[in-house]
Amino acid sequence: MSDQHGRPADGEDIVLSVSGLNKHFRVGKRTVTALADVSFQVKRGIVTGLIGPDGAGKTTLMRLACGLLVPDSGSVTVLGLDATRQAHAIQRSIGYMPQRFGLYEDLTVQENLDLYADLHNVATDKRPERYERLLHMTGLAPFTGRLAGRLSGGMKQKLGIACALVSPPPLLILDEPTVGVDPVSRRELWDIVYSQVRERGMSVLLATAYLDEAERCGEVVLMHQGRFLGQDAPGAFSSRLVNRTFTIHPRGGGNRRELLRRLRDNNDTVDAIILGDALRLVTRAPMTPAEAGKAFAVDPDQWRVEASRPRFEDSFIDRLQREKEKEASGSSGIQGIEATPVQARGNEPAILVRDLCRDFGEFRAVKDLSFTVRRGEIFGLLGANGAGKTTTFRMLCGLLPATSGVLRVAGHNLREARAPARAKIGYMAQKFSLYSDLTVRQNLLFFSSAYGLSGKRQKERIRWALDSFELADLQENDSEELPLGYKQRLALAAALMHEPEILFLDEPTSGIDPLARREFWGHINALAAAGVTVMVTTHFMEEASYCDNLVIMARGQVLAAGSPSELTARFRTPDNPEPSMEDTFIHLIETFDEQEAATGKTQGGRP
């Protein structure tokens, strides 16, 4: 029996119990502590979120729970079974979706389902009914003959969870299932998960990098650097920040990036982010809006400070900041970097795109795309998985020729002069494009040489990168050994070695924890303030608020364009007077999908 929130009644079973768990790994010459004396329990019949930054130990813990690793000490009990001695029995009983979905990309959708059904000994006569239910629930029915490797990220995600559910498990373990997929696919996954919780009483342990998703969990387990920090309902964590969270709304004339910088430089600030036209502030001590305005020197003629409801994200950031302050040798975090000002070049736009098209055989990936990016602007390119964002990026960087259309970057026609344009741009790819078997310094040396730097200038830029991104102590480590947040730092440093006028960022924060994302946007704001033009794709809709302007794409075409405030204003309703960028994005994509389906251009989902 569960209550109205999906939580188990007192006395019901525990499906997963972790006690005194320790696990270490040898990485190169270092011993890394993945888990240190971790203990907690997961209740039956609810979704429990496993929340923590990069290197918190979430994946290690999940793999131990699945019997895929053996602990150094301590114990894990899953469904009453010992994960060390009865690993095979656990693996037959639970559903597990690892990061990147655990699919066989050279098999079709149907073949992946068949393989997982074989692994879980699903009776042949039971399969058709189960397949029909799963394919309907995930929208994969029209794509059973398609190779998994040819599906979009969102559809791979759905296939991954379908495979994990092919034999309905009492416990479903999902390791960051929504990383790298668009907001519509994220919401669809949550619908699937909660349908199983409601209909089957399934228990779910889910790790996520999206803190808004933690709000949807019955309970959350907080972890940091392999240690357990606490367990409770999300609202219980949030309630501890009453009178410490504020929204600062513009009255007109204020510079939000400058105010953000000043807020972050204030010692009384726990967190400050841009949120649409406004800013969100979390303070160290409780205070009234008037006290906050005075304490943070907010100009009342330009800004209005009001109290706001605490979110789980606020409490999570507050806890992580306090943990960092306890660590004497820990990184203090850096909010900006020293960037060389870019000289203005008249009124010519940094990027000009007119009627851009790109064909792959008979498939048109980008259709008549047009937009303009001003110099020194942060410009967002948003869209569902498979919208054509990465294809557009590769054309803008001169890595892929356009089929037709006008394409000017940094004053050069990319259809005629790619090399001069490439010399003025930096590119940070989704997977960071680092050389894993090279050290941090060797990566910087390679990329600076590739950009034509040598001698004294090269040495100066390498020193700048090591100092600015706090990589000096790690410069002899192989990049493969770095935590994800540090790989991101190194990749951004590599893209900036030659001081480009334009920086392209392709989903640069995918899978990165909230502190690393805040640090990253501190860097980007500093670059924009110096006149660097930044073009970015992201699946974090709140990050779209950092953009001056953006376009939202679907199937290679523009659905909407404008500033974040202009776009959200279009979708205000009496029921939702202040729609978020995520609300706006989902509305646009769903409306487009409905229109496409009505005209017969789609077949039940976004491939």
PyMOL commands that set and color helices and strands:
alter all, ss='L'
color gray80, all
select helices_A, chain A and resi 58-65+87-93+99-102+109-119+124-138+141-143+148-150+153-164+183-200+211-214+234-241+256-265+289-295+312-326+389-396+418-422+440-450+455-468+472-474+479-481+484-495+514-529+541-546+564-569+581-598
alter helices_A, ss='H'
color red, helices_A
select strands_A, chain A and resi 14-27+30-43+47-51+73-78+81-82+95-97+171-175+203-207+219-224+227-232+245-250+269-275+278-283+303-307+351-360+363-373+378-383+404-409+412-413+425-428+502-506+533-537+549-554+557-562
alter strands_A, ss='S'
color yellow, strands_A
deselect
rebuild
show_as cartoon
